[in-house]
Amino acid sequence: MRTGLLLAVDGGNSKTDVAVLRADGTLLGRARGGGFRPQVVGVEAAMDALAALHGEAMAEAGVRAGVMADAITAFLAGADLPHEVQALRHAVGARRWAVAQRVDNDTHAVLRAGATRPWGVGVVCGTGINCVGVAPDGRTTGFAALGRISGDWGGGLDLGTEALWHAARAEDGRGPNTALRAAVTGHFGLRTVADVTAALHSGELPALRLSELCPAVFVACDDGDPIAAGLVDRLAAEVAQVAVTVLGRLGLDRMPEPEVVLGGSVLAAGHRRLLDGVERRLLAAVPAARPVVCVDPPILGAALAALDLHPCPDPAAEARLRAGFRGSGGR
């Protein structure tokens, strides 16, 4: 028997969101917790943490424990390689939270949140970078997105690492002077770039904190620093390249106005040179493409994808759901 309930999960590296909604798009309950990181803590431990959030969201929605939803969409970090996706699909199914399910990489959440239809290309540029594509017939493609070992470059961590590299060479004389030198020391409150390097080497400063330098790169670029401008241009070229590659794989480059959704904290920051550079390169390769910057939360995309699974869609459900998330401040 159908309950009319749907579940949505956006399990990112830094935070996990769970939402309960009705099939008409009414948002009923939400919960947020820490990152979903099965590669670090193991699949079962990650699922246990997700189960706690599921319970919180169901309680907020006023749904008693044990009730199965009609469908769940779970877009999860760590669903990169085919065997990882299969393992997470099995793990979600074993929890018996819903009758039907879709489990996929969390990049799909940004694509669905920013697109006006269930297909297109989504590029996420946050701490790292990833890109997925969905064709109208349901075919999908993307990249392993495992970092440099799988050919990736881009995102806040890579941009910050490059900024540090140039700052170190400016300080010791191997490279030209750059405003990034002062940006690095100023951000971390240390006297020299060498001190920052030493703190990273010892573990006193976590390497992930280099992603915090991304806004400083944008500021230096806007102030005319050629090194920072070059890094922004390099990132724009990479974002456009991954999108064009995925468009071509699925044949979307031959379709009218394929949407390319640009999301994640780096792209959603709205830096003009970066976004203009992406659009210019994208349209030079695929003139019909329509770039869209997504500022809505990824959990909205997971919720919209849950609506897509319902066999009797309400034509007003998507608009109602988008309004519900915006009315809640996007939390």
C-alpha positions as CSV (number, residue, x, y, z in Angstrom):
1,M,0.0,0.0,0.0
2,R,1.4,3.4,-1.0
3,T,2.0,6.0,1.8
4,G,2.5,9.0,-0.5
5,L,5.8,9.6,1.2
6,L,9.2,10.1,-0.5
7,L,12.7,10.3,1.0
8,A,15.7,12.3,-0.3
9,V,19.3,12.1,0.8
10,D,22.2,14.2,-0.1
11,G,25.3,12.7,1.5
12,G,28.2,14.9,0.7
13,N,31.8,14.7,2.1
14,S,31.2,17.7,4.5
15,K,27.5,17.3,5.4
16,T,24.5,15.0,5.0
17,D,21.0,16.2,4.5
18,V,17.8,14.0,4.7
19,A,14.3,15.2,3.7
20,V,10.9,13.7,3.9
21,L,8.2,14.9,1.5
22,R,4.8,14.1,0.1
23,A,4.3,13.1,-3.5
24,D,2.6,16.5,-4.1
25,G,5.9,18.2,-3.3
26,T,5.1,19.3,0.2
27,L,8.2,19.3,2.4
28,L,7.5,17.5,5.8
29,G,10.7,17.1,7.7
30,R,14.5,17.5,7.4
31,A,17.6,16.5,9.3
32,R,21.3,17.4,8.8
33,G,24.5,15.7,10.1
34,G,28.1,15.3,9.3
35,G,29.7,14.1,6.1
36,F,28.9,10.7,4.5
37,R,32.3,9.1,4.2
38,P,32.1,5.3,3.7
39,Q,35.8,5.1,2.5
40,V,36.9,6.5,5.9
41,V,34.6,4.8,8.4
42,G,33.2,1.9,6.4
43,V,29.9,1.4,4.6
44,E,28.0,0.1,7.7
45,A,29.1,2.9,10.0
46,A,28.3,5.5,7.4
47,M,24.8,3.9,7.0
48,D,24.3,3.9,10.7
49,A,24.9,7.6,10.9
50,L,22.5,8.1,7.9
51,A,19.9,5.9,9.7
52,A,20.0,8.3,12.7
53,L,19.3,11.3,10.4
54,H,16.5,9.3,8.7
55,G,14.9,8.8,12.1
56,E,15.2,12.5,12.9
57,A,13.6,13.6,9.6
58,M,10.8,11.1,9.9
59,A,10.1,12.2,13.5
60,E,10.0,15.9,12.4
61,A,7.6,14.9,9.6
62,G,5.3,13.2,12.2
63,V,5.8,9.7,10.6
64,R,6.0,6.8,13.0
65,A,9.0,4.5,13.0
66,G,9.0,1.6,10.6
67,V,6.8,3.3,7.9
68,M,8.2,2.6,4.4
69,A,8.2,5.5,1.9
70,D,7.1,4.9,-1.7
71,A,10.6,5.8,-2.9
72,I,14.0,7.1,-1.8
73,T,16.7,8.9,-3.8
74,A,20.1,8.8,-2.2
75,F,22.9,10.8,-3.8
76,L,26.0,9.8,-1.9
77,A,29.7,10.7,-1.8
78,G,31.8,7.6,-2.2
79,A,29.6,6.2,-5.0
80,D,32.3,6.7,-7.5
81,L,33.4,3.4,-9.0
82,P,30.8,0.8,-10.2
83,H,31.4,-1.6,-7.3
84,E,31.0,1.3,-4.8
85,V,27.7,2.3,-6.3
86,Q,26.5,-1.3,-6.1
87,A,27.6,-1.7,-2.5
88,L,25.7,1.5,-1.5
89,R,22.6,0.4,-3.4
90,H,22.6,-2.8,-1.5
91,A,23.2,-1.0,1.8
92,V,20.4,1.4,1.3
93,G,18.0,-1.4,0.2
94,A,18.9,-3.4,3.2
95,R,17.5,-0.7,5.5
96,R,14.0,-1.1,4.0
97,W,13.3,2.6,4.1
98,A,11.4,2.7,0.8
99,V,9.8,0.4,-1.8
100,A,11.7,1.9,-4.7
101,Q,15.1,3.5,-4.7
102,R,17.7,5.3,-6.7
103,V,21.3,5.5,-5.3
104,D,24.0,7.4,-7.2
105,N,26.9,9.8,-6.8
106,D,26.2,13.0,-5.0
107,T,27.0,15.1,-8.1
108,H,23.6,14.1,-9.5
109,A,22.0,16.1,-6.7
110,V,23.4,19.4,-8.1
111,L,22.5,18.5,-11.6
112,R,18.8,17.8,-10.7
113,A,18.6,20.9,-8.4
114,G,19.7,23.3,-11.2
115,A,18.2,21.7,-14.2
116,T,14.7,22.3,-15.5
117,R,14.3,18.6,-16.6
118,P,15.7,15.3,-15.4
119,W,18.6,15.2,-17.9
120,G,21.6,17.3,-18.7
121,V,25.2,17.8,-17.4
122,G,26.2,18.8,-14.0
123,V,29.6,20.0,-12.9
124,V,30.4,20.3,-9.2
125,C,33.3,22.4,-8.1
126,G,33.7,22.5,-4.3
127,T,36.6,21.1,-2.5
128,G,37.2,18.9,-5.5
129,I,35.7,18.6,-9.0
130,N,33.3,16.1,-10.6
131,C,31.0,16.0,-13.6
132,V,28.1,13.7,-14.5
133,G,25.7,13.6,-17.4
134,V,22.2,12.1,-17.8
135,A,20.7,11.5,-21.3
136,P,16.9,11.7,-21.9
137,D,16.8,7.9,-22.3
138,G,18.4,7.5,-18.9
139,R,22.0,6.7,-20.0
140,T,24.6,8.2,-17.6
141,T,28.3,9.0,-17.8
142,G,30.9,10.7,-15.7
143,F,34.4,10.3,-14.3
144,A,36.0,8.3,-11.5
145,A,36.7,11.6,-9.7
146,L,39.4,10.2,-7.4
147,G,41.7,13.1,-7.7
148,R,44.9,13.4,-9.6
149,I,45.2,9.6,-9.8
150,S,42.2,9.6,-12.1
151,G,43.2,12.7,-14.1
152,D,41.3,15.3,-12.1
153,W,42.3,18.9,-11.4
154,G,40.1,21.6,-10.1
155,G,38.1,22.7,-7.0
156,G,39.1,24.6,-4.0
157,L,41.7,22.2,-2.8
158,D,43.6,22.2,-6.1
159,L,43.3,25.9,-6.4
160,G,44.6,26.5,-2.9
161,T,47.5,24.0,-3.4
162,E,48.5,25.9,-6.6
163,A,48.3,29.2,-4.8
164,L,50.6,27.9,-2.1
165,W,53.0,26.5,-4.8
166,H,53.3,29.9,-6.4
167,A,53.6,31.7,-3.1
168,A,56.5,29.4,-2.0
169,R,58.4,30.0,-5.2
170,A,57.8,33.7,-5.0
171,E,59.2,33.7,-1.4
172,D,62.3,31.7,-2.1
173,G,63.1,33.3,-5.5
174,R,62.3,30.5,-7.9
175,G,59.3,32.3,-9.2
176,P,57.8,35.7,-9.9
177,N,56.4,37.8,-7.1
178,T,52.6,37.4,-6.5
179,A,50.0,38.7,-4.2
180,L,49.3,35.1,-3.3
181,R,52.3,35.2,-1.1
182,A,50.7,37.7,1.3
183,A,47.4,36.0,0.9
184,V,48.7,32.6,2.1
185,T,50.5,34.0,5.2
186,G,47.7,36.3,6.1
187,H,45.0,33.7,5.9
188,F,46.8,31.2,8.1
189,G,48.3,33.9,10.4
190,L,51.9,32.7,10.0
191,R,55.0,34.9,9.3
192,T,56.3,33.2,6.1
193,V,55.1,30.9,3.4
194,A,57.8,28.5,4.6
195,D,56.1,28.4,8.0
196,V,52.8,27.4,6.3
197,T,54.6,24.6,4.4
198,A,56.2,23.4,7.6
199,A,52.8,23.3,9.4
200,L,51.3,21.3,6.6
201,H,54.3,18.9,6.6
202,S,54.0,18.3,10.3
203,G,50.3,17.8,10.2
204,E,49.7,20.8,12.5
205,L,47.8,22.4,9.6
206,P,45.4,19.9,7.8
207,A,46.0,19.8,4.1
208,L,42.2,20.2,3.4
209,R,42.4,23.7,4.8
210,L,44.2,24.8,1.6
211,S,40.8,24.9,0.0
212,E,40.1,28.0,2.2
213,L,42.5,30.0,0.0
214,C,40.1,29.9,-3.0
215,P,38.4,33.3,-2.1
216,A,41.9,34.8,-1.8
217,V,42.8,33.6,-5.3
218,F,39.6,35.3,-6.6
219,V,40.5,38.6,-4.8
220,A,44.1,38.6,-6.1
221,C,42.7,37.9,-9.6
222,D,40.4,40.9,-9.4
223,D,43.2,43.0,-8.1
224,G,45.2,42.3,-11.3
225,D,47.6,39.6,-10.1
226,P,48.6,37.6,-13.2
227,I,49.4,34.4,-11.3
228,A,46.0,34.3,-9.7
229,A,44.3,35.2,-13.0
230,G,46.1,32.3,-14.7
231,L,44.8,29.9,-12.0
232,V,41.2,31.2,-12.5
233,D,41.5,30.8,-16.2
234,R,42.9,27.3,-15.8
235,L,40.0,26.3,-13.6
236,A,37.5,27.8,-16.2
237,A,39.1,25.7,-18.9
238,E,38.9,22.5,-16.9
239,V,35.3,23.0,-15.9
240,A,34.4,23.6,-19.6
241,Q,36.4,20.6,-20.7
242,V,34.7,18.1,-18.4
243,A,31.3,19.4,-19.4
244,V,32.1,19.3,-23.2
245,T,33.5,15.8,-22.8
246,V,30.3,14.5,-21.1
247,L,28.0,16.3,-23.6
248,G,29.8,14.5,-26.4
249,R,29.8,11.1,-24.8
250,L,26.0,11.2,-24.5
251,G,25.3,13.0,-27.8
252,L,23.8,15.9,-25.9
253,D,26.0,18.3,-27.9
254,R,23.6,17.5,-30.8
255,M,20.5,18.3,-28.9
256,P,18.7,21.7,-28.6
257,E,19.8,23.7,-25.5
258,P,21.4,21.0,-23.3
259,E,21.7,22.4,-19.8
260,V,25.0,22.4,-18.1
261,V,24.5,23.0,-14.4
262,L,27.4,24.6,-12.6
263,G,27.4,24.0,-8.8
264,G,29.4,23.6,-5.7
265,S,30.8,26.4,-3.5
266,V,33.5,27.5,-5.9
267,L,31.2,28.0,-8.9
268,A,28.2,29.2,-6.9
269,A,30.5,32.0,-5.5
270,G,29.7,33.8,-8.7
271,H,33.2,34.9,-9.6
272,R,32.7,36.7,-12.9
273,R,36.0,35.9,-14.6
274,L,35.6,32.2,-13.8
275,L,32.0,32.0,-14.9
276,D,32.6,34.0,-18.0
277,G,35.6,31.9,-18.9
278,V,33.5,28.7,-18.5
279,E,30.7,30.0,-20.6
280,R,33.0,31.3,-23.4
281,R,34.8,28.0,-23.7
282,L,31.6,25.9,-23.4
283,L,29.7,27.8,-26.1
284,A,32.7,27.8,-28.4
285,A,32.6,24.0,-28.4
286,V,28.8,23.5,-28.0
287,P,27.0,26.6,-29.2
288,A,23.6,25.3,-28.2
289,A,24.6,24.6,-24.6
290,R,22.8,26.5,-21.8
291,P,25.0,27.1,-18.7
292,V,23.1,27.4,-15.5
293,V,24.6,28.4,-12.1
294,C,22.9,26.4,-9.3
295,V,22.7,28.2,-5.9
296,D,20.0,25.9,-4.5
297,P,21.0,23.2,-2.0
298,P,21.8,19.7,-3.4
299,I,19.2,18.1,-1.1
300,L,16.6,19.9,-3.3
301,G,18.0,17.9,-6.3
302,A,17.7,14.7,-4.4
303,A,14.1,15.5,-3.5
304,L,13.2,16.4,-7.1
305,A,14.8,13.1,-8.2
306,A,12.5,11.3,-5.7
307,L,9.5,13.0,-7.3
308,D,10.8,11.7,-10.6
309,L,10.4,8.1,-9.3
310,H,6.7,8.5,-8.4
311,P,4.5,6.7,-10.9
312,C,1.7,9.4,-10.7
313,P,3.5,12.7,-10.8
314,D,1.7,15.9,-9.7
315,P,2.4,18.6,-12.3
316,A,2.6,21.2,-9.5
317,A,4.9,19.2,-7.3
318,E,8.2,20.5,-8.5
319,A,7.2,24.1,-8.1
320,R,5.8,23.4,-4.7
321,L,8.9,21.6,-3.6
322,R,11.2,24.4,-4.8
323,A,9.1,27.0,-3.0
324,G,9.2,24.9,0.2
325,F,13.0,24.7,0.2
326,R,13.4,28.4,-0.5
327,G,10.9,29.2,2.2
328,S,13.0,27.2,4.7
329,G,16.1,29.3,3.8
330,G,17.7,26.4,2.0
331,R,19.0,24.9,5.2
